[in-house]
Amino acid sequence: MCIFVTHRLSNIGSSDQIIVLDKGEVIEQGVHKDLIKKDGKYKKLFDTQVSLYKKGGIEEC
């Protein structure tokens, strides 16, 4: 098992399990495709990051 903590959501799309925390509490859990369908916090954060990448607002490391 490996635990990967990141703010860059594009890095975790193929993870077996994604856990979304808010103020130390689990608010969503699942795989990428299910969390995107759910239209919750994960999807909102993911869509925001995708939008910023497209506009050039986030630089790749």
PyMOL Python script that loads the backbone (N, CA, C, O; Angstrom):
from pymol import cmd

cmd.read_pdbstr("""\
ATOM      1  N   MET A   1       0.847  -1.170   0.000  1.00  0.00           N
ATOM      2  CA  MET A   1       0.000   0.000   0.000  1.00  0.00           C
ATOM      3  C   MET A   1       0.892   1.234   0.000  1.00  0.00           C
ATOM      4  O   MET A   1       1.953   1.252   0.624  1.00  0.00           O
ATOM      5  N   CYS A   2       0.447   2.253  -0.706  1.00  0.00           N
ATOM      6  CA  CYS A   2       1.165   3.521  -0.776  1.00  0.00           C
ATOM      7  C   CYS A   2       0.157   4.648  -0.578  1.00  0.00           C
ATOM      8  O   CYS A   2      -0.915   4.640  -1.184  1.00  0.00           O
ATOM      9  N   ILE A   3       0.493   5.596   0.251  1.00  0.00           N
ATOM     10  CA  ILE A   3      -0.364   6.768   0.457  1.00  0.00           C
ATOM     11  C   ILE A   3       0.312   7.947  -0.214  1.00  0.00           C
ATOM     12  O   ILE A   3       1.484   8.232   0.035  1.00  0.00           O
ATOM     13  N   PHE A   4      -0.433   8.628  -1.064  1.00  0.00           N
ATOM     14  CA  PHE A   4       0.083   9.734  -1.852  1.00  0.00           C
ATOM     15  C   PHE A   4      -0.746  10.968  -1.521  1.00  0.00           C
ATOM     16  O   PHE A   4      -1.960  10.970  -1.726  1.00  0.00           O
ATOM     17  N   VAL A   5      -0.110  12.005  -1.016  1.00  0.00           N
ATOM     18  CA  VAL A   5      -0.807  13.239  -0.649  1.00  0.00           C
ATOM     19  C   VAL A   5      -0.422  14.309  -1.657  1.00  0.00           C
ATOM     20  O   VAL A   5       0.765  14.562  -1.868  1.00  0.00           O
ATOM     21  N   THR A   6      -1.413  14.943  -2.283  1.00  0.00           N
ATOM     22  CA  THR A   6      -1.117  15.954  -3.294  1.00  0.00           C
ATOM     23  C   THR A   6      -2.253  16.958  -3.430  1.00  0.00           C
ATOM     24  O   THR A   6      -3.406  16.670  -3.109  1.00  0.00           O
ATOM     25  N   HIS A   7      -1.900  18.132  -3.909  1.00  0.00           N
ATOM     26  CA  HIS A   7      -2.899  19.125  -4.302  1.00  0.00           C
ATOM     27  C   HIS A   7      -3.066  19.117  -5.823  1.00  0.00           C
ATOM     28  O   HIS A   7      -4.004  19.714  -6.351  1.00  0.00           O
ATOM     29  N   ARG A   8      -2.162  18.445  -6.515  1.00  0.00           N
ATOM     30  CA  ARG A   8      -2.202  18.368  -7.978  1.00  0.00           C
ATOM     31  C   ARG A   8      -3.023  17.137  -8.364  1.00  0.00           C
ATOM     32  O   ARG A   8      -2.500  16.024  -8.419  1.00  0.00           O
ATOM     33  N   LEU A   9      -4.288  17.345  -8.626  1.00  0.00           N
ATOM     34  CA  LEU A   9      -5.217  16.235  -8.822  1.00  0.00           C
ATOM     35  C   LEU A   9      -4.930  15.413 -10.068  1.00  0.00           C
ATOM     36  O   LEU A   9      -5.329  14.250 -10.138  1.00  0.00           O
ATOM     37  N   SER A  10      -4.253  15.985 -11.044  1.00  0.00           N
ATOM     38  CA  SER A  10      -3.929  15.218 -12.251  1.00  0.00           C
ATOM     39  C   SER A  10      -2.993  14.051 -11.945  1.00  0.00           C
ATOM     40  O   SER A  10      -2.896  13.115 -12.739  1.00  0.00           O
ATOM     41  N   ASN A  11      -2.311  14.094 -10.819  1.00  0.00           N
ATOM     42  CA  ASN A  11      -1.383  13.020 -10.435  1.00  0.00           C
ATOM     43  C   ASN A  11      -2.081  11.792  -9.852  1.00  0.00           C
ATOM     44  O   ASN A  11      -1.450  10.743  -9.722  1.00  0.00           O
ATOM     45  N   ILE A  12      -3.343  11.890  -9.504  1.00  0.00           N
ATOM     46  CA  ILE A  12      -3.988  10.786  -8.788  1.00  0.00           C
ATOM     47  C   ILE A  12      -5.134  10.124  -9.547  1.00  0.00           C
ATOM     48  O   ILE A  12      -5.852   9.298  -8.983  1.00  0.00           O
ATOM     49  N   GLY A  13      -5.311  10.476 -10.810  1.00  0.00           N
ATOM     50  CA  GLY A  13      -6.428   9.957 -11.593  1.00  0.00           C
ATOM     51  C   GLY A  13      -6.499   8.445 -11.686  1.00  0.00           C
ATOM     52  O   GLY A  13      -7.589   7.886 -11.798  1.00  0.00           O
ATOM     53  N   SER A  14      -5.359   7.775 -11.642  1.00  0.00           N
ATOM     54  CA  SER A  14      -5.357   6.311 -11.778  1.00  0.00           C
ATOM     55  C   SER A  14      -5.229   5.592 -10.434  1.00  0.00           C
ATOM     56  O   SER A  14      -4.993   4.384 -10.396  1.00  0.00           O
ATOM     57  N   SER A  15      -5.379   6.317  -9.352  1.00  0.00           N
ATOM     58  CA  SER A  15      -5.272   5.708  -8.014  1.00  0.00           C
ATOM     59  C   SER A  15      -6.409   4.730  -7.757  1.00  0.00           C
ATOM     60  O   SER A  15      -7.515   4.895  -8.272  1.00  0.00           O
ATOM     61  N   ASP A  16      -6.124   3.706  -6.952  1.00  0.00           N
ATOM     62  CA  ASP A  16      -7.143   2.719  -6.584  1.00  0.00           C
ATOM     63  C   ASP A  16      -8.226   3.330  -5.705  1.00  0.00           C
ATOM     64  O   ASP A  16      -9.375   2.887  -5.731  1.00  0.00           O
ATOM     65  N   GLN A  17      -7.866   4.336  -4.934  1.00  0.00           N
ATOM     66  CA  GLN A  17      -8.806   4.963  -4.001  1.00  0.00           C
ATOM     67  C   GLN A  17      -8.364   6.413  -3.784  1.00  0.00           C
ATOM     68  O   GLN A  17      -7.191   6.675  -3.518  1.00  0.00           O
ATOM     69  N   ILE A  18      -9.296   7.339  -3.898  1.00  0.00           N
ATOM     70  CA  ILE A  18      -9.033   8.755  -3.649  1.00  0.00           C
ATOM     71  C   ILE A  18      -9.877   9.155  -2.446  1.00  0.00           C
ATOM     72  O   ILE A  18     -11.078   8.889  -2.397  1.00  0.00           O
ATOM     73  N   ILE A  19      -9.240   9.792  -1.487  1.00  0.00           N
ATOM     74  CA  ILE A  19      -9.940  10.257  -0.290  1.00  0.00           C
ATOM     75  C   ILE A  19      -9.815  11.773  -0.245  1.00  0.00           C
ATOM     76  O   ILE A  19      -8.707  12.310  -0.237  1.00  0.00           O
ATOM     77  N   VAL A  20     -10.947  12.459  -0.215  1.00  0.00           N
ATOM     78  CA  VAL A  20     -10.969  13.918  -0.191  1.00  0.00           C
ATOM     79  C   VAL A  20     -11.232  14.366   1.242  1.00  0.00           C
ATOM     80  O   VAL A  20     -12.230  13.985   1.854  1.00  0.00           O
ATOM     81  N   LEU A  21     -10.320  15.179   1.764  1.00  0.00           N
ATOM     82  CA  LEU A  21     -10.437  15.696   3.127  1.00  0.00           C
ATOM     83  C   LEU A  21     -10.813  17.170   3.104  1.00  0.00           C
ATOM     84  O   LEU A  21     -10.387  17.911   2.218  1.00  0.00           O
ATOM     85  N   ASP A  22     -11.597  17.589   4.066  1.00  0.00           N
ATOM     86  CA  ASP A  22     -11.918  19.001   4.268  1.00  0.00           C
ATOM     87  C   ASP A  22     -11.892  19.258   5.768  1.00  0.00           C
ATOM     88  O   ASP A  22     -12.688  18.696   6.521  1.00  0.00           O
ATOM     89  N   LYS A  23     -10.981  20.102   6.186  1.00  0.00           N
ATOM     90  CA  LYS A  23     -10.812  20.420   7.610  1.00  0.00           C
ATOM     91  C   LYS A  23     -10.609  19.155   8.443  1.00  0.00           C
ATOM     92  O   LYS A  23     -11.135  19.038   9.550  1.00  0.00           O
ATOM     93  N   GLY A  24      -9.838  18.210   7.897  1.00  0.00           N
ATOM     94  CA  GLY A  24      -9.504  16.987   8.620  1.00  0.00           C
ATOM     95  C   GLY A  24     -10.553  15.892   8.563  1.00  0.00           C
ATOM     96  O   GLY A  24     -10.362  14.833   9.161  1.00  0.00           O
ATOM     97  N   GLU A  25     -11.649  16.118   7.865  1.00  0.00           N
ATOM     98  CA  GLU A  25     -12.711  15.112   7.767  1.00  0.00           C
ATOM     99  C   GLU A  25     -12.817  14.576   6.349  1.00  0.00           C
ATOM    100  O   GLU A  25     -12.655  15.320   5.382  1.00  0.00           O
ATOM    101  N   VAL A  26     -13.091  13.281   6.230  1.00  0.00           N
ATOM    102  CA  VAL A  26     -13.309  12.670   4.921  1.00  0.00           C
ATOM    103  C   VAL A  26     -14.676  13.124   4.418  1.00  0.00           C
ATOM    104  O   VAL A  26     -15.696  12.887   5.065  1.00  0.00           O
ATOM    105  N   ILE A  27     -14.685  13.786   3.245  1.00  0.00           N
ATOM    106  CA  ILE A  27     -15.963  14.245   2.690  1.00  0.00           C
ATOM    107  C   ILE A  27     -16.356  13.486   1.424  1.00  0.00           C
ATOM    108  O   ILE A  27     -17.525  13.471   1.039  1.00  0.00           O
ATOM    109  N   GLU A  28     -15.368  12.855   0.778  1.00  0.00           N
ATOM    110  CA  GLU A  28     -15.638  12.041  -0.404  1.00  0.00           C
ATOM    111  C   GLU A  28     -14.584  10.945  -0.491  1.00  0.00           C
ATOM    112  O   GLU A  28     -13.459  11.102  -0.017  1.00  0.00           O
ATOM    113  N   GLN A  29     -14.971   9.838  -1.103  1.00  0.00           N
ATOM    114  CA  GLN A  29     -14.040   8.724  -1.257  1.00  0.00           C
ATOM    115  C   GLN A  29     -14.479   7.900  -2.453  1.00  0.00           C
ATOM    116  O   GLN A  29     -15.670   7.647  -2.637  1.00  0.00           O
ATOM    117  N   GLY A  30     -13.514   7.478  -3.271  1.00  0.00           N
ATOM    118  CA  GLY A  30     -13.828   6.650  -4.424  1.00  0.00           C
ATOM    119  C   GLY A  30     -12.733   6.729  -5.467  1.00  0.00           C
ATOM    120  O   GLY A  30     -11.632   7.204  -5.190  1.00  0.00           O
ATOM    121  N   VAL A  31     -13.038   6.259  -6.674  1.00  0.00           N
ATOM    122  CA  VAL A  31     -12.099   6.361  -7.790  1.00  0.00           C
ATOM    123  C   VAL A  31     -12.455   7.599  -8.606  1.00  0.00           C
ATOM    124  O   VAL A  31     -13.558   8.135  -8.498  1.00  0.00           O
ATOM    125  N   HIS A  32     -11.500   8.043  -9.426  1.00  0.00           N
ATOM    126  CA  HIS A  32     -11.656   9.289 -10.180  1.00  0.00           C
ATOM    127  C   HIS A  32     -12.985   9.358 -10.938  1.00  0.00           C
ATOM    128  O   HIS A  32     -13.730  10.328 -10.798  1.00  0.00           O
ATOM    129  N   LYS A  33     -13.283   8.333 -11.739  1.00  0.00           N
ATOM    130  CA  LYS A  33     -14.488   8.397 -12.586  1.00  0.00           C
ATOM    131  C   LYS A  33     -15.764   8.525 -11.757  1.00  0.00           C
ATOM    132  O   LYS A  33     -16.699   9.212 -12.170  1.00  0.00           O
ATOM    133  N   ASP A  34     -15.816   7.879 -10.606  1.00  0.00           N
ATOM    134  CA  ASP A  34     -17.003   7.966  -9.750  1.00  0.00           C
ATOM    135  C   ASP A  34     -17.100   9.325  -9.061  1.00  0.00           C
ATOM    136  O   ASP A  34     -18.192   9.876  -8.918  1.00  0.00           O
ATOM    137  N   LEU A  35     -15.955   9.865  -8.633  1.00  0.00           N
ATOM    138  CA  LEU A  35     -15.963  11.173  -7.973  1.00  0.00           C
ATOM    139  C   LEU A  35     -16.318  12.286  -8.955  1.00  0.00           C
ATOM    140  O   LEU A  35     -16.957  13.266  -8.572  1.00  0.00           O
ATOM    141  N   ILE A  36     -15.914  12.147 -10.213  1.00  0.00           N
ATOM    142  CA  ILE A  36     -16.274  13.137 -11.233  1.00  0.00           C
ATOM    143  C   ILE A  36     -17.783  13.095 -11.481  1.00  0.00           C
ATOM    144  O   ILE A  36     -18.415  14.142 -11.620  1.00  0.00           O
ATOM    145  N   LYS A  37     -18.355  11.912 -11.538  1.00  0.00           N
ATOM    146  CA  LYS A  37     -19.805  11.761 -11.745  1.00  0.00           C
ATOM    147  C   LYS A  37     -20.604  12.328 -10.574  1.00  0.00           C
ATOM    148  O   LYS A  37     -21.713  12.831 -10.753  1.00  0.00           O
ATOM    149  N   LYS A  38     -20.032  12.243  -9.378  1.00  0.00           N
ATOM    150  CA  LYS A  38     -20.726  12.672  -8.160  1.00  0.00           C
ATOM    151  C   LYS A  38     -20.964  14.185  -8.129  1.00  0.00           C
ATOM    152  O   LYS A  38     -21.897  14.651  -7.475  1.00  0.00           O
ATOM    153  N   ASP A  39     -20.129  14.950  -8.831  1.00  0.00           N
ATOM    154  CA  ASP A  39     -20.268  16.405  -8.913  1.00  0.00           C
ATOM    155  C   ASP A  39     -20.143  17.084  -7.547  1.00  0.00           C
ATOM    156  O   ASP A  39     -20.881  18.019  -7.234  1.00  0.00           O
ATOM    157  N   GLY A  40     -19.200  16.600  -6.745  1.00  0.00           N
ATOM    158  CA  GLY A  40     -18.963  17.174  -5.420  1.00  0.00           C
ATOM    159  C   GLY A  40     -17.712  18.032  -5.393  1.00  0.00           C
ATOM    160  O   GLY A  40     -17.327  18.626  -6.401  1.00  0.00           O
ATOM    161  N   LYS A  41     -17.087  18.091  -4.238  1.00  0.00           N
ATOM    162  CA  LYS A  41     -15.896  18.920  -4.016  1.00  0.00           C
ATOM    163  C   LYS A  41     -14.730  18.492  -4.914  1.00  0.00           C
ATOM    164  O   LYS A  41     -14.043  19.343  -5.478  1.00  0.00           O
ATOM    165  N   TYR A  42     -14.502  17.184  -5.052  1.00  0.00           N
ATOM    166  CA  TYR A  42     -13.410  16.693  -5.896  1.00  0.00           C
ATOM    167  C   TYR A  42     -13.584  17.191  -7.328  1.00  0.00           C
ATOM    168  O   TYR A  42     -12.633  17.700  -7.922  1.00  0.00           O
ATOM    169  N   LYS A  43     -14.781  17.052  -7.888  1.00  0.00           N
ATOM    170  CA  LYS A  43     -15.023  17.485  -9.271  1.00  0.00           C
ATOM    171  C   LYS A  43     -14.812  18.980  -9.415  1.00  0.00           C
ATOM    172  O   LYS A  43     -14.231  19.431 -10.401  1.00  0.00           O
ATOM    173  N   LYS A  44     -15.273  19.748  -8.454  1.00  0.00           N
ATOM    174  CA  LYS A  44     -15.094  21.201  -8.521  1.00  0.00           C
ATOM    175  C   LYS A  44     -13.608  21.571  -8.502  1.00  0.00           C
ATOM    176  O   LYS A  44     -13.170  22.419  -9.279  1.00  0.00           O
ATOM    177  N   LEU A  45     -12.842  20.942  -7.624  1.00  0.00           N
ATOM    178  CA  LEU A  45     -11.402  21.200  -7.562  1.00  0.00           C
ATOM    179  C   LEU A  45     -10.705  20.746  -8.844  1.00  0.00           C
ATOM    180  O   LEU A  45      -9.840  21.450  -9.365  1.00  0.00           O
ATOM    181  N   PHE A  46     -11.078  19.580  -9.348  1.00  0.00           N
ATOM    182  CA  PHE A  46     -10.476  19.047 -10.569  1.00  0.00           C
ATOM    183  C   PHE A  46     -10.769  19.969 -11.749  1.00  0.00           C
ATOM    184  O   PHE A  46      -9.863  20.305 -12.512  1.00  0.00           O
ATOM    185  N   ASP A  47     -12.017  20.377 -11.902  1.00  0.00           N
ATOM    186  CA  ASP A  47     -12.394  21.269 -13.002  1.00  0.00           C
ATOM    187  C   ASP A  47     -11.666  22.607 -12.919  1.00  0.00           C
ATOM    188  O   ASP A  47     -11.260  23.159 -13.941  1.00  0.00           O
ATOM    189  N   THR A  48     -11.502  23.127 -11.705  1.00  0.00           N
ATOM    190  CA  THR A  48     -10.777  24.385 -11.518  1.00  0.00           C
ATOM    191  C   THR A  48      -9.329  24.236 -11.957  1.00  0.00           C
ATOM    192  O   THR A  48      -8.803  25.102 -12.656  1.00  0.00           O
ATOM    193  N   GLN A  49      -8.677  23.148 -11.556  1.00  0.00           N
ATOM    194  CA  GLN A  49      -7.285  22.939 -11.951  1.00  0.00           C
ATOM    195  C   GLN A  49      -7.149  22.764 -13.457  1.00  0.00           C
ATOM    196  O   GLN A  49      -6.227  23.317 -14.055  1.00  0.00           O
ATOM    197  N   VAL A  50      -8.036  22.016 -14.078  1.00  0.00           N
ATOM    198  CA  VAL A  50      -7.993  21.827 -15.531  1.00  0.00           C
ATOM    199  C   VAL A  50      -8.140  23.173 -16.230  1.00  0.00           C
ATOM    200  O   VAL A  50      -7.418  23.464 -17.183  1.00  0.00           O
ATOM    201  N   SER A  51      -9.060  23.980 -15.763  1.00  0.00           N
ATOM    202  CA  SER A  51      -9.282  25.306 -16.343  1.00  0.00           C
ATOM    203  C   SER A  51      -8.038  26.182 -16.235  1.00  0.00           C
ATOM    204  O   SER A  51      -7.678  26.873 -17.189  1.00  0.00           O
ATOM    205  N   LEU A  52      -7.384  26.156 -15.080  1.00  0.00           N
ATOM    206  CA  LEU A  52      -6.175  26.959 -14.885  1.00  0.00           C
ATOM    207  C   LEU A  52      -5.030  26.478 -15.771  1.00  0.00           C
ATOM    208  O   LEU A  52      -4.271  27.295 -16.291  1.00  0.00           O
ATOM    209  N   TYR A  53      -4.894  25.162 -15.952  1.00  0.00           N
ATOM    210  CA  TYR A  53      -3.860  24.629 -16.844  1.00  0.00           C
ATOM    211  C   TYR A  53      -4.099  25.118 -18.268  1.00  0.00           C
ATOM    212  O   TYR A  53      -3.165  25.531 -18.956  1.00  0.00           O
ATOM    213  N   LYS A  54      -5.363  25.067 -18.709  1.00  0.00           N
ATOM    214  CA  LYS A  54      -5.694  25.481 -20.075  1.00  0.00           C
ATOM    215  C   LYS A  54      -5.419  26.963 -20.296  1.00  0.00           C
ATOM    216  O   LYS A  54      -5.028  27.365 -21.391  1.00  0.00           O
ATOM    217  N   LYS A  55      -5.619  27.774 -19.267  1.00  0.00           N
ATOM    218  CA  LYS A  55      -5.385  29.215 -19.372  1.00  0.00           C
ATOM    219  C   LYS A  55      -3.926  29.581 -19.137  1.00  0.00           C
ATOM    220  O   LYS A  55      -3.542  30.739 -19.300  1.00  0.00           O
ATOM    221  N   GLY A  56      -3.113  28.605 -18.756  1.00  0.00           N
ATOM    222  CA  GLY A  56      -1.706  28.870 -18.477  1.00  0.00           C
ATOM    223  C   GLY A  56      -1.470  29.442 -17.097  1.00  0.00           C
ATOM    224  O   GLY A  56      -0.413  30.018 -16.836  1.00  0.00           O
ATOM    225  N   GLY A  57      -2.441  29.292 -16.206  1.00  0.00           N
ATOM    226  CA  GLY A  57      -2.338  29.847 -14.860  1.00  0.00           C
ATOM    227  C   GLY A  57      -1.552  28.997 -13.886  1.00  0.00           C
ATOM    228  O   GLY A  57      -1.229  29.458 -12.791  1.00  0.00           O
ATOM    229  N   ILE A  58      -1.235  27.762 -14.256  1.00  0.00           N
ATOM    230  CA  ILE A  58      -0.437  26.877 -13.404  1.00  0.00           C
ATOM    231  C   ILE A  58       0.724  26.363 -14.244  1.00  0.00           C
ATOM    232  O   ILE A  58       0.525  25.850 -15.345  1.00  0.00           O
ATOM    233  N   GLU A  59       1.918  26.502 -13.729  1.00  0.00           N
ATOM    234  CA  GLU A  59       3.097  26.017 -14.442  1.00  0.00           C
ATOM    235  C   GLU A  59       3.392  24.581 -14.041  1.00  0.00           C
ATOM    236  O   GLU A  59       3.273  24.215 -12.871  1.00  0.00           O
ATOM    237  N   GLU A  60       3.777  23.775 -15.014  1.00  0.00           N
ATOM    238  CA  GLU A  60       4.213  22.405 -14.732  1.00  0.00           C
ATOM    239  C   GLU A  60       5.592  22.444 -14.110  1.00  0.00           C
ATOM    240  O   GLU A  60       6.414  23.284 -14.475  1.00  0.00           O
ATOM    241  N   CYS A  61       5.855  21.547 -13.173  1.00  0.00           N
ATOM    242  CA  CYS A  61       7.184  21.457 -12.552  1.00  0.00           C
ATOM    243  C   CYS A  61       8.093  20.600 -13.388  1.00  0.00           C
ATOM    244  O   CYS A  61       9.255  20.403 -13.033  1.00  0.00           O
TER     245      CYS A  61
END
""", "prot")
cmd.dss("prot")
cmd.show_as("cartoon", "prot")
cmd.util.cbc("prot")
cmd.orient("prot")
